[in-house]
Amino acid sequence: MRRPEHAPSRPTWRCRACGIAWPCSPAKLRLLAVYREDRDGLLSHLAALMEEAAVELGGAVLPARLAERFTGWARPRA
């Protein structure tokens, strides 16, 4: 039996596999692996998803929280 992928369930933006706010930890790890050599590409991808989530969540989550949730964790470390 195949396990569900750690992908967002829209319009709630919760993980299909574990039910927590997406991106969950397994999704973050997968995204970091996929974009290993392209941090700018990862951030662009996440920013686009964040915009979609903002529209679909209709203001239920503050913009600053969405930014931290979607892109804050993916910024390069100094």
N, CA, C and O atoms as a GROMACS GRO file, in nm:
protein
  312
    1MET      N    1   0.083  -0.118   0.000
    1MET     CA    2   0.000   0.000   0.000
    1MET      C    3   0.088   0.125   0.000
    1MET      O    4   0.182   0.135   0.078
    2ARG      N    5   0.057   0.216  -0.086
    2ARG     CA    6   0.137   0.338  -0.102
    2ARG      C    7   0.093   0.444  -0.002
    2ARG      O    8  -0.027   0.467   0.017
    3ARG      N    9   0.190   0.508   0.061
    3ARG     CA   10   0.162   0.616   0.156
    3ARG      C   11   0.139   0.745   0.080
    3ARG      O   12   0.198   0.767  -0.025
    4PRO      N   13   0.053   0.832   0.133
    4PRO     CA   14   0.031   0.960   0.064
    4PRO      C   15   0.157   1.047   0.068
    4PRO      O   16   0.233   1.045   0.164
    5GLU      N   17   0.176   1.122  -0.036
    5GLU     CA   18   0.289   1.214  -0.046
    5GLU      C   19   0.267   1.332   0.048
    5GLU      O   20   0.153   1.372   0.073
    6HIS      N   21   0.375   1.386   0.100
    6HIS     CA   22   0.368   1.505   0.185
    6HIS      C   23   0.350   1.627   0.094
    6HIS      O   24   0.444   1.704   0.071
    7ALA      N   25   0.229   1.642   0.046
    7ALA     CA   26   0.193   1.750  -0.047
    7ALA      C   27   0.076   1.828   0.013
    7ALA      O   28   0.004   1.775   0.098
    8PRO      N   29   0.058   1.952  -0.029
    8PRO     CA   30  -0.051   2.031   0.028
    8PRO      C   31  -0.187   1.986  -0.022
    8PRO      O   32  -0.206   1.952  -0.139
    9SER      N   33  -0.281   1.987   0.069
    9SER     CA   34  -0.420   1.962   0.036
    9SER      C   35  -0.487   2.099   0.027
    9SER      O   36  -0.494   2.173   0.126
   10ARG      N   37  -0.534   2.130  -0.090
   10ARG     CA   38  -0.594   2.262  -0.109
   10ARG      C   39  -0.744   2.256  -0.093
   10ARG      O   40  -0.804   2.156  -0.132
   11PRO      N   41  -0.806   2.354  -0.039
   11PRO     CA   42  -0.760   2.489  -0.008
   11PRO      C   43  -0.712   2.508   0.136
   11PRO      O   44  -0.686   2.621   0.177
   12THR      N   45  -0.698   2.399   0.214
   12THR     CA   46  -0.659   2.414   0.354
   12THR      C   47  -0.509   2.432   0.374
   12THR      O   48  -0.466   2.486   0.476
   13TRP      N   49  -0.429   2.389   0.278
   13TRP     CA   50  -0.283   2.395   0.285
   13TRP      C   51  -0.230   2.318   0.405
   13TRP      O   52  -0.137   2.362   0.474
   14ARG      N   53  -0.293   2.202   0.429
   14ARG     CA   54  -0.242   2.109   0.528
   14ARG      C   55  -0.186   1.990   0.453
   14ARG      O   56  -0.228   1.960   0.341
   15CYS      N   57  -0.090   1.922   0.512
   15CYS     CA   58  -0.024   1.809   0.446
   15CYS      C   59  -0.121   1.693   0.431
   15CYS      O   60  -0.191   1.656   0.525
   16ARG      N   61  -0.123   1.635   0.312
   16ARG     CA   62  -0.209   1.519   0.284
   16ARG      C   63  -0.168   1.398   0.366
   16ARG      O   64  -0.253   1.315   0.401
   17ALA      N   65  -0.040   1.386   0.396
   17ALA     CA   66   0.010   1.267   0.466
   17ALA      C   67   0.000   1.278   0.617
   17ALA      O   68  -0.042   1.183   0.684
   18CYS      N   69   0.038   1.393   0.673
   18CYS     CA   70   0.045   1.403   0.819
   18CYS      C   71  -0.054   1.503   0.879
   18CYS      O   72  -0.072   1.506   1.001
   19GLY      N   73  -0.117   1.584   0.796
   19GLY     CA   74  -0.221   1.674   0.843
   19GLY      C   75  -0.178   1.804   0.905
   19GLY      O   76  -0.262   1.884   0.945
   20ILE      N   77  -0.047   1.828   0.915
   20ILE     CA   78  -0.004   1.955   0.974
   20ILE      C   79   0.010   2.060   0.865
   20ILE      O   80   0.002   2.031   0.746
   21ALA      N   81   0.031   2.184   0.908
   21ALA     CA   82   0.046   2.294   0.812
   21ALA      C   83   0.159   2.263   0.714
   21ALA      O   84   0.269   2.226   0.754
   22TRP      N   85   0.129   2.279   0.586
   22TRP     CA   86   0.228   2.252   0.482
   22TRP      C   87   0.306   2.379   0.453
   22TRP      O   88   0.245   2.486   0.450
   23PRO      N   89   0.436   2.374   0.432
   23PRO     CA   90   0.518   2.254   0.419
   23PRO      C   91   0.558   2.196   0.555
   23PRO      O   92   0.609   2.267   0.642
   24CYS      N   93   0.532   2.068   0.572
   24CYS     CA   94   0.569   1.994   0.692
   24CYS      C   95   0.719   1.960   0.684
   24CYS      O   96   0.783   1.985   0.582
   25SER      N   97   0.772   1.904   0.789
   25SER     CA   98   0.915   1.872   0.789
   25SER      C   99   0.956   1.777   0.676
   25SER      O  100   1.057   1.803   0.610
   26PRO      N  101   0.882   1.668   0.650
   26PRO     CA  102   0.921   1.582   0.538
   26PRO      C  103   0.915   1.655   0.403
   26PRO      O  104   0.999   1.631   0.316
   27ALA      N  105   0.818   1.744   0.386
   27ALA     CA  106   0.809   1.820   0.261
   27ALA      C  107   0.929   1.914   0.248
   27ALA      O  108   0.984   1.930   0.139
   28LYS      N  109   0.968   1.977   0.357
   28LYS     CA  110   1.084   2.066   0.355
   28LYS      C  111   1.210   1.990   0.315
   28LYS      O  112   1.289   2.038   0.233
   29LEU      N  113   1.229   1.873   0.374
   29LEU     CA  114   1.346   1.792   0.341
   29LEU      C  115   1.347   1.754   0.193
   29LEU      O  116   1.451   1.758   0.128
   30ARG      N  117   1.230   1.716   0.142
   30ARG     CA  118   1.221   1.679   0.000
   30ARG      C  119   1.252   1.798  -0.088
   30ARG      O  120   1.325   1.786  -0.186
   31LEU      N  121   1.196   1.914  -0.054
   31LEU     CA  122   1.220   2.035  -0.134
   31LEU      C  123   1.368   2.075  -0.130
   31LEU      O  124   1.424   2.114  -0.232
   32LEU      N  125   1.430   2.064  -0.014
   32LEU     CA  126   1.574   2.096  -0.005
   32LEU      C  127   1.656   2.001  -0.091
   32LEU      O  128   1.756   2.042  -0.150
   33ALA      N  129   1.617   1.875  -0.098
   33ALA     CA  130   1.689   1.779  -0.181
   33ALA      C  131   1.670   1.809  -0.329
   33ALA      O  132   1.765   1.805  -0.407
   34VAL      N  133   1.546   1.840  -0.368
   34VAL     CA  134   1.517   1.868  -0.509
   34VAL      C  135   1.589   1.994  -0.556
   34VAL      O  136   1.641   1.999  -0.668
   35TYR      N  137   1.592   2.095  -0.471
   35TYR     CA  138   1.653   2.223  -0.507
   35TYR      C  139   1.792   2.240  -0.445
   35TYR      O  140   1.835   2.352  -0.418
   36ARG      N  141   1.860   2.132  -0.422
   36ARG     CA  142   1.990   2.132  -0.353
   36ARG      C  143   2.087   2.236  -0.410
   36ARG      O  144   2.156   2.304  -0.334
   37GLU      N  145   2.092   2.248  -0.539
   37GLU     CA  146   2.187   2.338  -0.604
   37GLU      C  147   2.122   2.467  -0.653
   37GLU      O  148   2.184   2.543  -0.727
   38ASP      N  149   1.998   2.493  -0.612
   38ASP     CA  150   1.926   2.610  -0.664
   38ASP      C  151   1.838   2.673  -0.555
   38ASP      O  152   1.715   2.665  -0.561
   39ARG      N  153   1.903   2.735  -0.456
   39ARG     CA  154   1.827   2.795  -0.346
   39ARG      C  155   1.736   2.906  -0.396
   39ARG      O  156   1.625   2.922  -0.346
   40ASP      N  157   1.782   2.984  -0.495
   40ASP     CA  158   1.697   3.090  -0.550
   40ASP      C  159   1.572   3.031  -0.615
   40ASP      O  160   1.462   3.085  -0.601
   41GLY      N  161   1.588   2.920  -0.686
   41GLY     CA  162   1.474   2.852  -0.747
   41GLY      C  163   1.377   2.801  -0.641
   41GLY      O  164   1.256   2.810  -0.659
   42LEU      N  165   1.431   2.748  -0.530
   42LEU     CA  166   1.346   2.701  -0.421
   42LEU      C  167   1.265   2.816  -0.364
   42LEU      O  168   1.144   2.803  -0.344
   43LEU      N  169   1.331   2.928  -0.338
   43LEU     CA  170   1.262   3.043  -0.281
   43LEU      C  171   1.156   3.098  -0.377
   43LEU      O  172   1.049   3.140  -0.333
   44SER      N  173   1.185   3.099  -0.505
   44SER     CA  174   1.086   3.145  -0.604
   44SER      C  175   0.965   3.052  -0.606
   44SER      O  176   0.851   3.097  -0.610
   45HIS      N  177   0.991   2.923  -0.605
   45HIS     CA  178   0.884   2.823  -0.604
   45HIS      C  179   0.798   2.839  -0.478
   45HIS      O  180   0.675   2.840  -0.487
   46LEU      N  181   0.862   2.853  -0.363
   46LEU     CA  182   0.788   2.868  -0.238
   46LEU      C  183   0.710   2.999  -0.233
   46LEU      O  184   0.598   3.002  -0.181
   47ALA      N  185   0.767   3.106  -0.288
   47ALA     CA  186   0.696   3.235  -0.290
   47ALA      C  187   0.569   3.225  -0.376
   47ALA      O  188   0.466   3.281  -0.340
   48ALA      N  189   0.578   3.155  -0.488
   48ALA     CA  190   0.460   3.138  -0.573
   48ALA      C  191   0.353   3.056  -0.501
   48ALA      O  192   0.234   3.088  -0.509
   49LEU      N  193   0.394   2.951  -0.432
   49LEU     CA  194   0.298   2.871  -0.356
   49LEU      C  195   0.238   2.951  -0.241
   49LEU      O  196   0.121   2.936  -0.209
   50MET      N  197   0.319   3.037  -0.179
   50MET     CA  198   0.270   3.121  -0.070
   50MET      C  199   0.161   3.216  -0.119
   50MET      O  200   0.062   3.238  -0.050
   51GLU      N  201   0.180   3.271  -0.239
   51GLU     CA  202   0.078   3.359  -0.296
   51GLU      C  203  -0.052   3.284  -0.320
   51GLU      O  204  -0.160   3.335  -0.292
   52GLU      N  205  -0.042   3.162  -0.372
   52GLU     CA  206  -0.162   3.080  -0.394
   52GLU      C  207  -0.230   3.049  -0.261
   52GLU      O  208  -0.352   3.056  -0.250
   53ALA      N  209  -0.150   3.016  -0.159
   53ALA     CA  210  -0.206   2.985  -0.028
   53ALA      C  211  -0.276   3.107   0.031
   53ALA      O  212  -0.382   3.094   0.091
   54ALA      N  213  -0.217   3.225   0.016
   54ALA     CA  214  -0.278   3.347   0.070
   54ALA      C  215  -0.416   3.369   0.011
   54ALA      O  216  -0.509   3.408   0.082
   55VAL      N  217  -0.429   3.345  -0.118
   55VAL     CA  218  -0.559   3.362  -0.183
   55VAL      C  219  -0.657   3.256  -0.133
   55VAL      O  220  -0.771   3.288  -0.097
   56GLU      N  221  -0.613   3.131  -0.131
   56GLU     CA  222  -0.703   3.022  -0.093
   56GLU      C  223  -0.740   3.024   0.055
   56GLU      O  224  -0.850   2.982   0.091
   57LEU      N  225  -0.651   3.072   0.140
   57LEU     CA  226  -0.680   3.079   0.284
   57LEU      C  227  -0.761   3.203   0.318
   57LEU      O  228  -0.815   3.213   0.429
   58GLY      N  229  -0.770   3.298   0.226
   58GLY     CA  230  -0.856   3.414   0.242
   58GLY      C  231  -0.831   3.496   0.366
   58GLY      O  232  -0.927   3.545   0.428
   59GLY      N  233  -0.707   3.514   0.405
   59GLY     CA  234  -0.677   3.597   0.520
   59GLY      C  235  -0.686   3.525   0.654
   59GLY      O  236  -0.673   3.588   0.758
   60ALA      N  237  -0.707   3.395   0.653
   60ALA     CA  238  -0.715   3.318   0.778
   60ALA      C  239  -0.580   3.310   0.848
   60ALA      O  240  -0.574   3.282   0.968
   61VAL      N  241  -0.472   3.333   0.774
   61VAL     CA  242  -0.337   3.331   0.830
   61VAL      C  243  -0.273   3.465   0.798
   61VAL      O  244  -0.279   3.511   0.684
   62LEU      N  245  -0.211   3.526   0.897
   62LEU     CA  246  -0.145   3.656   0.876
   62LEU      C  247  -0.034   3.644   0.773
   62LEU      O  248   0.036   3.542   0.768
   63PRO      N  249  -0.016   3.747   0.689
   63PRO     CA  250   0.089   3.742   0.587
   63PRO      C  251   0.228   3.714   0.643
   63PRO      O  252   0.305   3.640   0.582
   64ALA      N  253   0.261   3.770   0.758
   64ALA     CA  254   0.393   3.745   0.818
   64ALA      C  255   0.409   3.598   0.855
   64ALA      O  256   0.517   3.541   0.841
   65ARG      N  257   0.303   3.536   0.903
   65ARG     CA  258   0.308   3.394   0.938
   65ARG      C  259   0.323   3.308   0.812
   65ARG      O  260   0.395   3.208   0.812
   66LEU      N  261   0.253   3.348   0.707
   66LEU     CA  262   0.267   3.274   0.581
   66LEU      C  263   0.410   3.283   0.528
   66LEU      O  264   0.466   3.184   0.481
   67ALA      N  265   0.468   3.402   0.536
   67ALA     CA  266   0.605   3.420   0.487
   67ALA      C  267   0.702   3.332   0.565
   67ALA      O  268   0.788   3.268   0.506
   68GLU      N  269   0.688   3.329   0.696
   68GLU     CA  270   0.776   3.245   0.777
   68GLU      C  271   0.753   3.098   0.746
   68GLU      O  272   0.848   3.020   0.735
   69ARG      N  273   0.628   3.060   0.732
   69ARG     CA  274   0.591   2.920   0.705
   69ARG      C  275   0.644   2.873   0.569
   69ARG      O  276   0.694   2.761   0.558
   70PHE      N  277   0.631   2.956   0.467
   70PHE     CA  278   0.667   2.913   0.333
   70PHE      C  279   0.813   2.942   0.296
   70PHE      O  280   0.876   2.859   0.231
   71THR      N  281   0.866   3.056   0.335
   71THR     CA  282   1.001   3.090   0.287
   71THR      C  283   1.103   3.111   0.399
   71THR      O  284   1.223   3.101   0.374
   72GLY      N  285   1.059   3.140   0.519
   72GLY     CA  286   1.151   3.169   0.628
   72GLY      C  287   1.251   3.058   0.654
   72GLY      O  288   1.368   3.086   0.678
   73TRP      N  289   1.208   2.936   0.650
   73TRP     CA  290   1.294   2.821   0.678
   73TRP      C  291   1.393   2.794   0.565
   73TRP      O  292   1.495   2.728   0.588
   74ALA      N  293   1.366   2.842   0.446
   74ALA     CA  294   1.446   2.807   0.328
   74ALA      C  295   1.554   2.910   0.295
   74ALA      O  296   1.635   2.888   0.204
   75ARG      N  297   1.556   3.020   0.368
   75ARG     CA  298   1.659   3.121   0.340
   75ARG      C  299   1.798   3.064   0.370
   75ARG      O  300   1.815   2.987   0.464
   76PRO      N  301   1.895   3.104   0.292
   76PRO     CA  302   2.033   3.057   0.319
   76PRO      C  303   2.079   3.103   0.457
   76PRO      O  304   2.049   3.214   0.500
   77ARG      N  305   2.151   3.018   0.523
   77ARG     CA  306   2.206   3.051   0.655
   77ARG      C  307   2.333   3.134   0.637
   77ARG      O  308   2.412   3.109   0.546
   78ALA      N  309   2.351   3.232   0.723
   78ALA     CA  310   2.470   3.320   0.715
   78ALA      C  311   2.589   3.256   0.782
   78ALA      O  312   2.697   3.314   0.784
   0.00000   0.00000   0.00000
